[in-house]
Amino acid sequence: MIYAFIYGAVLALGLIVPLGIQNIFIFNQGANQRHFLHAMPSVLTAIVCDAILILCAILGVSVVVLAIPWLKTTILAVGLCFLLYMGLVTWQSKP
């Protein structure tokens, strides 16, 4: 029972942390731009990325990723680098 709880907690953190970073980035873009249309490229990019992730989840891409170990490792490494970069940019940005 405790293993299921730990697994669920880790999974929840893994799903919410990237969305939190993305939301902070979008909020910062909206606050830093003088006009609504200047923030739209970031908003549209976030929408497209979310749509791609949802589509991949629906189409069962996870089965392919889990079947090819090096692909899973590559995706995890790219995701980690992206999150570290986004965190660094957010940390260094002026309030």
N, C-alpha and C positions, 0 to 999 in steps of 0.2 A: 504494500500500500504506500509506503513512504517513497519507494522508487517512482511510482506513478506521479506522486505529488512533485518530487524534485524534477522529473522530466517535464511535467507541465509548466513548472515555474521557469525553468531554463528556456523552454520553447516560447513562453510568453515574453520573456525578456528579449529573446532573439527576434521576435516579430515586432515588438514595440520600439526598440532602440533605433533601428533605421528610420522608422516613420517619425520619431521625435526629432532626429537630426534634419530630416527633410523638411519638416514643418518649421523648425527654427530658421532654416535657410530661406524658405519662402516668406516667412514673416519679416525677416531682415530685408529681403529684396523689396517687399512692399513698403517697408518703412523708409528705406533709403532712396527710393525713386520718387521724383516729384510728380510724375504723371502715371496714371493707371496703366497705360499702354506700354510704358517702359518696363514694368514688372511682368508683363504677359509672357515673354519668352521663357522665363523661369517657371511660371505657373504652367504653361503648356508642356514644357519638358517634364515636369513632375507628373502631370496628368498622363502623358504618354508612357512614362516609366511605370506608373502604377497599373495602367491598362495592360502593359506587356507582362508584368508580374502576375496579374490576375489571370490573364489568358494562358500563360505557361502553367499555372497551377491547375486550371481547368482541363487543359489538354494532356496532363500527366507527364510533363517534362521531368518531374522528379524521379520517375521510374528510370528514365534514360540516364539521368545524372547519377543515381545510386548504382546503376549497373556498370558505369565507367569510372573507376576510382580516380584517375588522374583528372578527369573533368570536374569532379566534385572538389578536389583539392584546388584546382585552378580557379573555380568560381568563388570558393571561400577566400582565397588569397586576394583576388581582385576586389571582392566585397570588403575585406578587411582594410585594404589600402585605400579604397574609396571612403570608408567611414573615418579612418584616421585623417585623411586629407580634409574632409568636411569638418571634422572636429577641430583640426588645427586652424583652418580658415576662420571658423566661427570664434575660436578662442582669441585669435589675433585681431579680429575686427573691432573697430571702435564702436562703443555703445551709442 
